[in-house]
Amino acid sequence: MSCIDTNRVKLNTARFQFDNLSVSQDIGMYEELAECSNLALFLKPLGEDLDQYLRFDHSDATQNLGNWSDALNQTLPDQGIGIEKVLEEMGRELIPNGSQIPNPGCSAFITTGATTIGALATLAGSIASPQRFGITAFNFLEELSLQWLVELLDMPIDMKGIYSSGGSVANLLAIGAARQSAFESIGVDTAAEGIPKPGCIYATEASHHTIHRAAAVLGLGRNSVVTIAADEMGRMCPMALRDQLSLDSKTETTPIAIVANAGVTSTGAIDPLREIGEIAKEYSIWFHVDGAYGLPGILDPEIAPLFDGLVLADSVIVDPHKWLGAPVGISATFVRDRNILNRAFKQGASDYLEGSFDDHNIEHSMDSQGIPYSDFGVELSAPPRGVVVWALIREIGKEGLRRRVCRHNAMAQLLAERAYAHDSLEVVQAPTLSICCFRYITDEFSDLNELNRKIHRKVVQRGKSIPSTAMVNGIFTIRPCFIGARASWQQVDELLEEVIEVGDQLVASQ
Ligand SMILES: *Cc1c(COP(=O)(O)O)cnc(C)c1O
């Protein structure tokens, strides 16, 4: 096969006259001019443009939307312009008009800019290991880093993991494992036969809606998610769960999973994991803990006790692309026995892979897949993600990550303290982790939800502080979530000043 390819490339290159050696009009370019990969050369200007971006002294992308969208909105090019010009265009039109998410003042949603080492490790993987399989150092790090996460985040020590693109897929895999397990216990292999009868998933209103989507994708249906009552903090009430289970035990539905939050997305609240886990064991129902955002909170010794009961989990997810500072595209699902994932998601042999690996006679990195991650999830081609997690942990260690998590939690606490002490501010929900939901209050406005909505938009448009919002028990709140590696103490005071200033102005101008 390689013989035919080489011949074709030679033919192609022969047809081209290169007047500009950096113009890569054809695959032959890379064949003939190996130096054109010249990453070291091109990374420097790209790095400078990105460093410049991260200083955030440029305007927001909306300020000159017409300019960059006109510049970029070109018809399909017949001829290429070459690497240098593409890079130039990226530096001029693209990078300066990117997202505000990496801005240190951005505390919106639960997302953040990648750390430098995270971005560099992603690049290294994309070049040196385009896939996660094979007997390579990357495949090795995939497993090692999953084990490190188990240890770092105090998960049940026998757990084994699999990376995927985000919490959405990570939850899908966990609920898929739960579905497989639940129906196997009545003798049905769902992966082969489909669902024999309805199943249900127990979760709170505060559960992430990717749980509902997972239920839909897995053929259980969104309506299979039964809402269990929660307290005013949004934490599941174990009594309500017990009542529902005893009611349902008299019906035909098959319980699939109980889903607990280790860090509710809007508020950071943590469900009583031990009580819920014990009920799950009593009823022999799969216990899933969604720690996409909050699980790294366990590194903070003050908060760690709230995770008591994690040891009872059958599956756990965590998003390294949230609190750990990985570039977006990295989540992990952990289960006790990956065979269940294999039974639920195994791809099965296809003709073109058949016989291409020989696990018994390994003399070359391509003789084996290594650990067959593609049979534990829903992706075949996938980037190596372990290298990124490995690099993040290797860079600052468990202690560095602990300090970062503690700092973020302390920032939310500090914000709450300042808000408690200020007449025009109200803490609507005291922080559990690194989120604090608060609002501006005044007697001069009857509709405080509307006022805070306006304050929030104005604050964001001013561009210094970029929090998002959350409805907490019917109250519209401003909701900073501190998780960015670059977020610092100064952002707490800046946000409060912005909210007070804008709130005062709106009150004065009404
Ligand atoms: C963010 C989040 C998700 C979804 O994760 P993505 O990586 O955005 O797909 C799921 N569950 C919880 C609790 C989350 O905070």
The ligand as an SDF file (V2000), in Angstrom:
LIG
                    3D

 15 15  0  0  0  0  0  0  0  0999 V2000
  -20.7700   21.1060   32.9940 C   0  0  0  0  0  0  0  0  0  0  0  0
  -21.5550   19.9840   33.5420 C   0  0  0  0  0  0  0  0  0  0  0  0
  -21.9790   18.9310   32.7200 C   0  0  0  0  0  0  0  0  0  0  0  0
  -21.7820   18.9440   31.2280 C   0  0  0  0  0  0  0  0  0  0  0  0
  -20.4540   18.9390   30.9080 O   0  0  0  0  0  0  0  0  0  0  0  0
  -19.8880   19.4310   29.4820 P   0  0  0  0  0  0  0  0  0  0  0  0
  -18.4460   19.1710   29.6310 O   0  0  0  0  0  0  0  0  0  0  0  0
  -20.2270   20.8910   29.3720 O   0  0  0  0  0  0  0  0  0  0  0  0
  -20.5260   18.6240   28.4220 O   0  0  0  0  0  0  0  0  0  0  0  0
  -22.6240   17.8670   33.3160 C   0  0  0  0  0  0  0  0  0  0  0  0
  -22.8680   17.8660   34.6420 N   0  0  0  0  0  0  0  0  0  0  0  0
  -22.4950   18.8760   35.4550 C   0  0  0  0  0  0  0  0  0  0  0  0
  -22.7880   18.7970   36.9160 C   0  0  0  0  0  0  0  0  0  0  0  0
  -21.8330   19.9800   34.9290 C   0  0  0  0  0  0  0  0  0  0  0  0
  -21.4690   20.9900   35.7400 O   0  0  0  0  0  0  0  0  0  0  0  0
  1  2  1  0
  2  3  1  0
  2 14  2  0
  3  4  1  0
  3 10  2  0
  4  5  1  0
  5  6  1  0
  6  7  2  0
  6  8  1  0
  6  9  1  0
 10 11  1  0
 11 12  2  0
 12 13  1  0
 12 14  1  0
 14 15  1  0
M  END
$$$$
